[in-house]
Amino acid sequence: MLLSVVGLMLTRTLFVSIMTLDTLLLLMTFSSEIGTVAIER
């Protein structure tokens, strides 16, 4: 029982960190594209 709870928490933490990394990557690419557009103008 305890092992399954620990596993659940670990997988949840991993999932959250992956989601956060994905969001950060999206924001970075988005901001860089906006920057290039602003520079072109």
PDBQT receptor file of N, H, CA, C and O in Angstrom, charges set to zero:
ATOM      1  N   MET A   1       0.841  -1.204   0.000  1.00  0.00    +0.000 N 
ATOM      2  CA  MET A   1       0.000   0.000   0.000  1.00  0.00    +0.000 C 
ATOM      3  C   MET A   1       0.876   1.253   0.000  1.00  0.00    +0.000 C 
ATOM      4  O   MET A   1       0.693   2.153  -0.820  1.00  0.00    +0.000 OA
ATOM      5  N   LEU A   2       1.830   1.297   0.933  1.00  0.00    +0.000 N 
ATOM      6  H   LEU A   2       1.978   0.566   1.600  1.00  0.00    +0.000 HD
ATOM      7  CA  LEU A   2       2.703   2.469   1.024  1.00  0.00    +0.000 C 
ATOM      8  C   LEU A   2       3.508   2.637  -0.260  1.00  0.00    +0.000 C 
ATOM      9  O   LEU A   2       3.701   3.754  -0.740  1.00  0.00    +0.000 OA
ATOM     10  N   LEU A   3       3.979   1.511  -0.813  1.00  0.00    +0.000 N 
ATOM     11  H   LEU A   3       3.822   0.604  -0.422  1.00  0.00    +0.000 HD
ATOM     12  CA  LEU A   3       4.787   1.582  -2.039  1.00  0.00    +0.000 C 
ATOM     13  C   LEU A   3       3.985   2.174  -3.190  1.00  0.00    +0.000 C 
ATOM     14  O   LEU A   3       4.497   2.992  -3.954  1.00  0.00    +0.000 OA
ATOM     15  N   SER A   4       2.728   1.761  -3.313  1.00  0.00    +0.000 N 
ATOM     16  H   SER A   4       2.312   1.096  -2.693  1.00  0.00    +0.000 HD
ATOM     17  CA  SER A   4       1.903   2.270  -4.415  1.00  0.00    +0.000 C 
ATOM     18  C   SER A   4       1.675   3.775  -4.261  1.00  0.00    +0.000 C 
ATOM     19  O   SER A   4       1.662   4.509  -5.249  1.00  0.00    +0.000 OA
ATOM     20  N   VAL A   5       1.497   4.224  -3.027  1.00  0.00    +0.000 N 
ATOM     21  H   VAL A   5       1.508   3.627  -2.224  1.00  0.00    +0.000 HD
ATOM     22  CA  VAL A   5       1.286   5.665  -2.787  1.00  0.00    +0.000 C 
ATOM     23  C   VAL A   5       2.535   6.441  -3.187  1.00  0.00    +0.000 C 
ATOM     24  O   VAL A   5       2.446   7.485  -3.832  1.00  0.00    +0.000 OA
ATOM     25  N   VAL A   6       3.708   5.920  -2.797  1.00  0.00    +0.000 N 
ATOM     26  H   VAL A   6       3.780   5.071  -2.273  1.00  0.00    +0.000 HD
ATOM     27  CA  VAL A   6       4.969   6.588  -3.152  1.00  0.00    +0.000 C 
ATOM     28  C   VAL A   6       5.131   6.620  -4.672  1.00  0.00    +0.000 C 
ATOM     29  O   VAL A   6       5.550   7.630  -5.238  1.00  0.00    +0.000 OA
ATOM     30  N   GLY A   7       4.795   5.506  -5.325  1.00  0.00    +0.000 N 
ATOM     31  H   GLY A   7       4.454   4.686  -4.864  1.00  0.00    +0.000 HD
ATOM     32  CA  GLY A   7       4.904   5.453  -6.780  1.00  0.00    +0.000 C 
ATOM     33  C   GLY A   7       3.984   6.471  -7.437  1.00  0.00    +0.000 C 
ATOM     34  O   GLY A   7       4.365   7.141  -8.397  1.00  0.00    +0.000 OA
ATOM     35  N   LEU A   8       2.764   6.579  -6.909  1.00  0.00    +0.000 N 
ATOM     36  H   LEU A   8       2.454   6.034  -6.130  1.00  0.00    +0.000 HD
ATOM     37  CA  LEU A   8       1.809   7.545  -7.452  1.00  0.00    +0.000 C 
ATOM     38  C   LEU A   8       2.354   8.966  -7.324  1.00  0.00    +0.000 C 
ATOM     39  O   LEU A   8       2.291   9.750  -8.271  1.00  0.00    +0.000 OA
ATOM     40  N   MET A   9       2.884   9.287  -6.156  1.00  0.00    +0.000 N 
ATOM     41  H   MET A   9       2.934   8.649  -5.387  1.00  0.00    +0.000 HD
ATOM     42  CA  MET A   9       3.418  10.636  -5.931  1.00  0.00    +0.000 C 
ATOM     43  C   MET A   9       4.589  10.912  -6.870  1.00  0.00    +0.000 C 
ATOM     44  O   MET A   9       4.711  12.006  -7.423  1.00  0.00    +0.000 OA
ATOM     45  N   LEU A  10       5.453   9.903  -7.043  1.00  0.00    +0.000 N 
ATOM     46  H   LEU A  10       5.355   9.015  -6.594  1.00  0.00    +0.000 HD
ATOM     47  CA  LEU A  10       6.621  10.078  -7.915  1.00  0.00    +0.000 C 
ATOM     48  C   LEU A  10       6.186  10.313  -9.358  1.00  0.00    +0.000 C 
ATOM     49  O   LEU A  10       6.687  11.220 -10.022  1.00  0.00    +0.000 OA
ATOM     50  N   THR A  11       5.250   9.493  -9.840  1.00  0.00    +0.000 N 
ATOM     51  H   THR A  11       4.843   8.757  -9.299  1.00  0.00    +0.000 HD
ATOM     52  CA  THR A  11       4.795   9.654 -11.220  1.00  0.00    +0.000 C 
ATOM     53  C   THR A  11       4.102  11.004 -11.398  1.00  0.00    +0.000 C 
ATOM     54  O   THR A  11       4.234  11.648 -12.439  1.00  0.00    +0.000 OA
ATOM     55  N   ARG A  12       3.363  11.421 -10.373  1.00  0.00    +0.000 N 
ATOM     56  H   ARG A  12       3.255  10.898  -9.528  1.00  0.00    +0.000 HD
ATOM     57  CA  ARG A  12       2.664  12.709 -10.459  1.00  0.00    +0.000 C 
ATOM     58  C   ARG A  12       3.677  13.853 -10.520  1.00  0.00    +0.000 C 
ATOM     59  O   ARG A  12       3.524  14.781 -11.313  1.00  0.00    +0.000 OA
ATOM     60  N   THR A  13       4.704  13.783  -9.684  1.00  0.00    +0.000 N 
ATOM     61  H   THR A  13       4.828  13.029  -9.039  1.00  0.00    +0.000 HD
ATOM     62  CA  THR A  13       5.733  14.824  -9.695  1.00  0.00    +0.000 C 
ATOM     63  C   THR A  13       6.424  14.864 -11.051  1.00  0.00    +0.000 C 
ATOM     64  O   THR A  13       6.667  15.937 -11.604  1.00  0.00    +0.000 OA
ATOM     65  N   LEU A  14       6.741  13.672 -11.585  1.00  0.00    +0.000 N 
ATOM     66  H   LEU A  14       6.544  12.801 -11.135  1.00  0.00    +0.000 HD
ATOM     67  CA  LEU A  14       7.404  13.591 -12.886  1.00  0.00    +0.000 C 
ATOM     68  C   LEU A  14       6.520  14.214 -13.958  1.00  0.00    +0.000 C 
ATOM     69  O   LEU A  14       6.993  14.991 -14.788  1.00  0.00    +0.000 OA
ATOM     70  N   PHE A  15       5.224  13.867 -13.938  1.00  0.00    +0.000 N 
ATOM     71  H   PHE A  15       4.840  13.236 -13.264  1.00  0.00    +0.000 HD
ATOM     72  CA  PHE A  15       4.276  14.386 -14.923  1.00  0.00    +0.000 C 
ATOM     73  C   PHE A  15       4.202  15.908 -14.842  1.00  0.00    +0.000 C 
ATOM     74  O   PHE A  15       4.230  16.592 -15.866  1.00  0.00    +0.000 OA
ATOM     75  N   VAL A  16       4.108  16.435 -13.621  1.00  0.00    +0.000 N 
ATOM     76  H   VAL A  16       4.085  15.880 -12.789  1.00  0.00    +0.000 HD
ATOM     77  CA  VAL A  16       4.000  17.890 -13.435  1.00  0.00    +0.000 C 
ATOM     78  C   VAL A  16       5.259  18.584 -13.947  1.00  0.00    +0.000 C 
ATOM     79  O   VAL A  16       5.178  19.618 -14.610  1.00  0.00    +0.000 OA
ATOM     80  N   SER A  17       6.432  18.007 -13.634  1.00  0.00    +0.000 N 
ATOM     81  H   SER A  17       6.498  17.167 -13.095  1.00  0.00    +0.000 HD
ATOM     82  CA  SER A  17       7.690  18.626 -14.073  1.00  0.00    +0.000 C 
ATOM     83  C   SER A  17       7.783  18.606 -15.599  1.00  0.00    +0.000 C 
ATOM     84  O   SER A  17       8.253  19.568 -16.206  1.00  0.00    +0.000 OA
ATOM     85  N   ILE A  18       7.334  17.507 -16.219  1.00  0.00    +0.000 N 
ATOM     86  H   ILE A  18       6.953  16.725 -15.725  1.00  0.00    +0.000 HD
ATOM     87  CA  ILE A  18       7.367  17.420 -17.681  1.00  0.00    +0.000 C 
ATOM     88  C   ILE A  18       6.432  18.467 -18.279  1.00  0.00    +0.000 C 
ATOM     89  O   ILE A  18       6.779  19.127 -19.259  1.00  0.00    +0.000 OA
ATOM     90  N   MET A  19       5.241  18.620 -17.686  1.00  0.00    +0.000 N 
ATOM     91  H   MET A  19       4.959  18.084 -16.890  1.00  0.00    +0.000 HD
ATOM     92  CA  MET A  19       4.284  19.604 -18.188  1.00  0.00    +0.000 C 
ATOM     93  C   MET A  19       4.861  21.013 -18.059  1.00  0.00    +0.000 C 
ATOM     94  O   MET A  19       4.729  21.831 -18.969  1.00  0.00    +0.000 OA
ATOM     95  N   THR A  20       5.511  21.292 -16.908  1.00  0.00    +0.000 N 
ATOM     96  H   THR A  20       5.619  20.628 -16.168  1.00  0.00    +0.000 HD
ATOM     97  CA  THR A  20       6.104  22.611 -16.697  1.00  0.00    +0.000 C 
ATOM     98  C   THR A  20       7.192  22.870 -17.732  1.00  0.00    +0.000 C 
ATOM     99  O   THR A  20       7.287  23.967 -18.282  1.00  0.00    +0.000 OA
ATOM    100  N   LEU A  21       8.022  21.843 -17.996  1.00  0.00    +0.000 N 
ATOM    101  H   LEU A  21       7.945  20.952 -17.550  1.00  0.00    +0.000 HD
ATOM    102  CA  LEU A  21       9.094  21.996 -18.983  1.00  0.00    +0.000 C 
ATOM    103  C   LEU A  21       8.501  22.267 -20.361  1.00  0.00    +0.000 C 
ATOM    104  O   LEU A  21       9.001  23.116 -21.099  1.00  0.00    +0.000 OA
ATOM    105  N   ASP A  22       7.434  21.547 -20.710  1.00  0.00    +0.000 N 
ATOM    106  H   ASP A  22       7.027  20.857 -20.111  1.00  0.00    +0.000 HD
ATOM    107  CA  ASP A  22       6.780  21.757 -22.002  1.00  0.00    +0.000 C 
ATOM    108  C   ASP A  22       6.266  23.189 -22.116  1.00  0.00    +0.000 C 
ATOM    109  O   ASP A  22       6.440  23.839 -23.147  1.00  0.00    +0.000 OA
ATOM    110  N   THR A  23       5.630  23.677 -21.042  1.00  0.00    +0.000 N 
ATOM    111  H   THR A  23       5.490  23.149 -20.205  1.00  0.00    +0.000 HD
ATOM    112  CA  THR A  23       5.094  25.039 -21.063  1.00  0.00    +0.000 C 
ATOM    113  C   THR A  23       6.219  26.059 -21.210  1.00  0.00    +0.000 C 
ATOM    114  O   THR A  23       6.091  27.031 -21.954  1.00  0.00    +0.000 OA
ATOM    115  N   LEU A  24       7.331  25.830 -20.492  1.00  0.00    +0.000 N 
ATOM    116  H   LEU A  24       7.435  25.041 -19.887  1.00  0.00    +0.000 HD
ATOM    117  CA  LEU A  24       8.468  26.747 -20.572  1.00  0.00    +0.000 C 
ATOM    118  C   LEU A  24       9.031  26.767 -21.989  1.00  0.00    +0.000 C 
ATOM    119  O   LEU A  24       9.343  27.830 -22.525  1.00  0.00    +0.000 OA
ATOM    120  N   LEU A  25       9.159  25.580 -22.594  1.00  0.00    +0.000 N 
ATOM    121  H   LEU A  25       8.906  24.716 -22.158  1.00  0.00    +0.000 HD
ATOM    122  CA  LEU A  25       9.685  25.508 -23.963  1.00  0.00    +0.000 C 
ATOM    123  C   LEU A  25       8.763  26.254 -24.923  1.00  0.00    +0.000 C 
ATOM    124  O   LEU A  25       9.227  26.986 -25.797  1.00  0.00    +0.000 OA
ATOM    125  N   LEU A  26       7.458  26.063 -24.755  1.00  0.00    +0.000 N 
ATOM    126  H   LEU A  26       7.082  25.468 -24.044  1.00  0.00    +0.000 HD
ATOM    127  CA  LEU A  26       6.493  26.747 -25.617  1.00  0.00    +0.000 C 
ATOM    128  C   LEU A  26       6.622  28.258 -25.468  1.00  0.00    +0.000 C 
ATOM    129  O   LEU A  26       6.631  28.989 -26.458  1.00  0.00    +0.000 OA
ATOM    130  N   LEU A  27       6.724  28.721 -24.221  1.00  0.00    +0.000 N 
ATOM    131  H   LEU A  27       6.717  28.128 -23.416  1.00  0.00    +0.000 HD
ATOM    132  CA  LEU A  27       6.841  30.160 -23.965  1.00  0.00    +0.000 C 
ATOM    133  C   LEU A  27       8.121  30.707 -24.582  1.00  0.00    +0.000 C 
ATOM    134  O   LEU A  27       8.121  31.791 -25.165  1.00  0.00    +0.000 OA
ATOM    135  N   MET A  28       9.220  29.950 -24.452  1.00  0.00    +0.000 N 
ATOM    136  H   MET A  28       9.220  29.069 -23.978  1.00  0.00    +0.000 HD
ATOM    137  CA  MET A  28      10.506  30.404 -24.989  1.00  0.00    +0.000 C 
ATOM    138  C   MET A  28      10.445  30.536 -26.508  1.00  0.00    +0.000 C 
ATOM    139  O   MET A  28      10.881  31.544 -27.064  1.00  0.00    +0.000 OA
ATOM    140  N   THR A  29       9.904  29.514 -27.180  1.00  0.00    +0.000 N 
ATOM    141  H   THR A  29       9.551  28.695 -26.729  1.00  0.00    +0.000 HD
ATOM    142  CA  THR A  29       9.820  29.572 -28.643  1.00  0.00    +0.000 C 
ATOM    143  C   THR A  29       8.881  30.702 -29.072  1.00  0.00    +0.000 C 
ATOM    144  O   THR A  29       9.150  31.413 -30.040  1.00  0.00    +0.000 OA
ATOM    145  N   PHE A  30       7.773  30.856 -28.335  1.00  0.00    +0.000 N 
ATOM    146  H   PHE A  30       7.554  30.279 -27.549  1.00  0.00    +0.000 HD
ATOM    147  CA  PHE A  30       6.801  31.898 -28.651  1.00  0.00    +0.000 C 
ATOM    148  C   PHE A  30       7.439  33.283 -28.527  1.00  0.00    +0.000 C 
ATOM    149  O   PHE A  30       7.299  34.117 -29.421  1.00  0.00    +0.000 OA
ATOM    150  N   SER A  31       8.142  33.524 -27.411  1.00  0.00    +0.000 N 
ATOM    151  H   SER A  31       8.256  32.847 -26.684  1.00  0.00    +0.000 HD
ATOM    152  CA  SER A  31       8.765  34.833 -27.187  1.00  0.00    +0.000 C 
ATOM    153  C   SER A  31       9.867  35.083 -28.213  1.00  0.00    +0.000 C 
ATOM    154  O   SER A  31      10.027  36.212 -28.678  1.00  0.00    +0.000 OA
ATOM    155  N   SER A  32      10.628  34.053 -28.573  1.00  0.00    +0.000 N 
ATOM    156  H   SER A  32      10.498  33.136 -28.196  1.00  0.00    +0.000 HD
ATOM    157  CA  SER A  32      11.708  34.238 -29.546  1.00  0.00    +0.000 C 
ATOM    158  C   SER A  32      11.120  34.583 -30.915  1.00  0.00    +0.000 C 
ATOM    159  O   SER A  32      11.678  35.407 -31.641  1.00  0.00    +0.000 OA
ATOM    160  N   GLU A  33       9.993  33.953 -31.269  1.00  0.00    +0.000 N 
ATOM    161  H   GLU A  33       9.540  33.284 -30.680  1.00  0.00    +0.000 HD
ATOM    162  CA  GLU A  33       9.353  34.269 -32.550  1.00  0.00    +0.000 C 
ATOM    163  C   GLU A  33       8.844  35.698 -32.545  1.00  0.00    +0.000 C 
ATOM    164  O   GLU A  33       8.965  36.406 -33.544  1.00  0.00    +0.000 OA
ATOM    165  N   ILE A  34       8.273  36.127 -31.422  1.00  0.00    +0.000 N 
ATOM    166  H   ILE A  34       8.175  35.551 -30.610  1.00  0.00    +0.000 HD
ATOM    167  CA  ILE A  34       7.783  37.508 -31.309  1.00  0.00    +0.000 C 
ATOM    168  C   ILE A  34       8.963  38.473 -31.440  1.00  0.00    +0.000 C 
ATOM    169  O   ILE A  34       8.852  39.525 -32.068  1.00  0.00    +0.000 OA
ATOM    170  N   GLY A  35      10.100  38.096 -30.833  1.00  0.00    +0.000 N 
ATOM    171  H   GLY A  35      10.190  37.242 -30.323  1.00  0.00    +0.000 HD
ATOM    172  CA  GLY A  35      11.294  38.938 -30.897  1.00  0.00    +0.000 C 
ATOM    173  C   GLY A  35      11.782  39.088 -32.331  1.00  0.00    +0.000 C 
ATOM    174  O   GLY A  35      12.132  40.188 -32.756  1.00  0.00    +0.000 OA
ATOM    175  N   THR A  36      11.807  37.983 -33.083  1.00  0.00    +0.000 N 
ATOM    176  H   THR A  36      11.523  37.088 -32.737  1.00  0.00    +0.000 HD
ATOM    177  CA  THR A  36      12.278  38.063 -34.466  1.00  0.00    +0.000 C 
ATOM    178  C   THR A  36      11.330  38.921 -35.297  1.00  0.00    +0.000 C 
ATOM    179  O   THR A  36      11.775  39.688 -36.150  1.00  0.00    +0.000 OA
ATOM    180  N   VAL A  37      10.028  38.796 -35.053  1.00  0.00    +0.000 N 
ATOM    181  H   VAL A  37       9.667  38.173 -34.359  1.00  0.00    +0.000 HD
ATOM    182  CA  VAL A  37       9.048  39.605 -35.789  1.00  0.00    +0.000 C 
ATOM    183  C   VAL A  37       9.249  41.079 -35.456  1.00  0.00    +0.000 C 
ATOM    184  O   VAL A  37       9.189  41.935 -36.339  1.00  0.00    +0.000 OA
ATOM    185  N   ALA A  38       9.489  41.375 -34.170  1.00  0.00    +0.000 N 
ATOM    186  H   ALA A  38       9.538  40.680 -33.452  1.00  0.00    +0.000 HD
ATOM    187  CA  ALA A  38       9.681  42.766 -33.762  1.00  0.00    +0.000 C 
ATOM    188  C   ALA A  38      10.958  43.323 -34.390  1.00  0.00    +0.000 C 
ATOM    189  O   ALA A  38      11.004  44.491 -34.778  1.00  0.00    +0.000 OA
ATOM    190  N   ILE A  39      11.997  42.485 -34.489  1.00  0.00    +0.000 N 
ATOM    191  H   ILE A  39      11.960  41.537 -34.174  1.00  0.00    +0.000 HD
ATOM    192  CA  ILE A  39      13.265  42.942 -35.076  1.00  0.00    +0.000 C 
ATOM    193  C   ILE A  39      13.083  43.198 -36.578  1.00  0.00    +0.000 C 
ATOM    194  O   ILE A  39      13.637  44.154 -37.120  1.00  0.00    +0.000 OA
ATOM    195  N   GLU A  40      12.308  42.344 -37.241  1.00  0.00    +0.000 N 
ATOM    196  H   GLU A  40      11.858  41.567 -36.801  1.00  0.00    +0.000 HD
ATOM    197  CA  GLU A  40      12.097  42.512 -38.682  1.00  0.00    +0.000 C 
ATOM    198  C   GLU A  40      11.359  43.811 -38.986  1.00  0.00    +0.000 C 
ATOM    199  O   GLU A  40      11.568  44.414 -40.039  1.00  0.00    +0.000 OA
ATOM    200  N   ARG A  41      10.500  44.243 -38.069  1.00  0.00    +0.000 N 
ATOM    201  H   ARG A  41      10.330  43.753 -37.214  1.00  0.00    +0.000 HD
ATOM    202  CA  ARG A  41       9.752  45.479 -38.276  1.00  0.00    +0.000 C 
ATOM    203  C   ARG A  41      10.576  46.658 -37.841  1.00  0.00    +0.000 C 
ATOM    204  O   ARG A  41      10.122  47.798 -37.935  1.00  0.00    +0.000 OA
TER     205      ARG A  41
